[in-house]
């Protein structure tokens, strides 16, 4: 009887460790997915800052653009530039805010809480990635149209 109880306790202990290990692996995998998205988006936000400066330079030299393209609508260009700069700022701010708010400290949190948190952060970052890419496309289109 003692052997049966010992065997049952041992099996219970081993199965709990196995579940904990699987949970930890799942958490690590999801965290890695989140950080991979971050690593993809960060260089894009840096590139957006360069594009933002290019757009500001273009709008500050509209006189030379008018000489090269006299029929160009400078009011429309100014409006587009303002909107694109605003979109870039919003996308960059979203990324900076996400980085400040993200926490990889899961102390005293249950597995389900960690998974929910990481899924939410993955979704947030995916939305930010979309924002950043859209701002980048609009900036590229604007810059190429005026160069």
C-alpha positions in Angstrom: 0.0 0.0 0.0 2.8 2.4 0.8 4.4 1.6 -2.5 1.1 2.5 -4.3 0.8 5.8 -2.4 4.5 6.6 -3.2 4.0 5.7 -6.8 0.8 7.9 -7.0 2.5 10.8 -5.4 5.5 10.5 -7.7 3.3 10.3 -10.8 1.4 13.3 -9.7 4.6 15.3 -9.1 6.1 14.3 -12.5 2.8 15.2 -14.3 2.7 18.6 -12.6 6.3 19.3 -13.7 5.4 18.3 -17.2 2.4 20.6 -17.3 4.5 23.5 -15.9 7.2 22.9 -18.5 4.7 22.9 -21.3 3.1 26.1 -20.0 6.5 27.7 -19.7 7.4 26.7 -23.2 4.1 28.1 -24.5 4.7 31.4 -22.7 8.2 31.6 -24.0 7.1 30.9 -27.6 4.4 33.5 -27.5 6.7 36.1 -25.9 9.2 35.4 -28.7 6.5 36.0 -31.3 5.8 39.4 -29.6 9.4 40.4 -29.5 9.9 39.3 -33.1 7.2 41.7 -34.2 8.8 44.4 -32.1 12.2 43.7 -33.7 10.5 44.0 -37.1 8.8 47.3 -36.4 11.5 49.2 -34.6 13.7 49.7 -37.6 10.7 50.8 -39.6 9.9 53.5 -37.0 13.5 54.8 -37.3 13.1 54.9 -41.1 9.8 56.8 -40.7 11.7 59.6 -38.8 14.0 59.9 -41.8 11.1 60.1 -44.2 9.4 62.6 -42.0 12.4 64.8 -42.2 12.5 64.4 -46.0 8.8 65.5 -46.2 9.5 68.5 -44.1 12.4 69.4 -46.4 10.2 69.0 -49.4 7.5 71.3 -47.9 10.0 73.9 -47.0 11.2 74.1 -50.6 7.9 74.3 -52.4 9.1 77.3 -54.3 11.7 75.2 -56.2 9.1 72.5 -56.8 6.7 75.1 -58.3 9.5 76.2 -60.7 10.0 72.6 -61.8 6.3 71.7 -61.9 4.3 75.0 -62.3 0.9 73.3 -62.4 1.4 71.6 -59.1 -1.2 72.3 -56.3 0.9 73.4 -53.4 -2.0 73.7 -51.1 -2.9 70.1 -51.7 0.8 69.1 -51.3 0.9 70.9 -48.0 -2.2 69.2 -46.8 -0.9 65.8 -47.8 2.4 66.4 -46.1 0.7 67.5 -42.9 -1.4 64.4 -42.9 1.5 62.1 -43.6 3.6 63.7 -40.9 0.7 63.4 -38.5 0.3 59.7 -39.4 4.1 59.1 -38.9 3.9 60.8 -35.5 0.9 58.7 -34.4 2.6 55.5 -35.5 5.9 56.3 -33.8 4.1 57.4 -30.6 2.1 54.2 -30.6 5.3 52.2 -30.8 7.1 54.2 -28.1 4.0 53.9 -25.8 3.9 50.2 -26.4 7.5 49.8 -25.4 7.1 51.9 -22.3 4.0 49.9 -21.2 5.2 46.4 -22.1 6.3 44.3 -19.1 7.9 40.9 -19.3 7.6 40.5 -15.5 5.1 37.7 -15.0 5.8 37.2 -11.3 2.8 35.9 -9.4 0.8 35.6 -12.6 -1.0 32.4 -13.6 -0.3 30.8 -16.9 -3.7 31.9 -18.4 -3.1 35.5 -17.3 0.3 35.4 -19.0 -1.1 33.9 -22.2 -3.9 36.5 -22.3 -1.5 39.3 -21.7 0.9 38.2 -24.4 -1.9 37.6 -26.9 -3.2 41.1 -26.2 0.3 42.6 -26.7 0.8 40.6 -29.9 -2.5 42.0 -31.2 -1.5 45.6 -30.2 1.9 45.3 -31.9 0.3 43.8 -35.0 -1.9 46.9 -35.2 1.0 49.2 -34.7 2.9 47.3 -37.4 0.0 48.0 -39.8 0.0 51.7 -38.8 3.8 52.0 -39.3 3.7 50.2 -42.7 0.8 52.4 -43.9 2.6 55.5 -42.9 5.7 54.3 -44.6 3.8 53.6 -47.9 2.2 57.0 -47.9 5.4 58.7 -47.2 7.2 56.8 -49.9 4.4 57.6 -52.4 4.5 61.3 -51.5 8.3 61.6 -51.7 8.6 59.7 -55.0 5.8 61.9 -56.5 7.7 65.1 -55.8 11.3 64.0 -56.6 
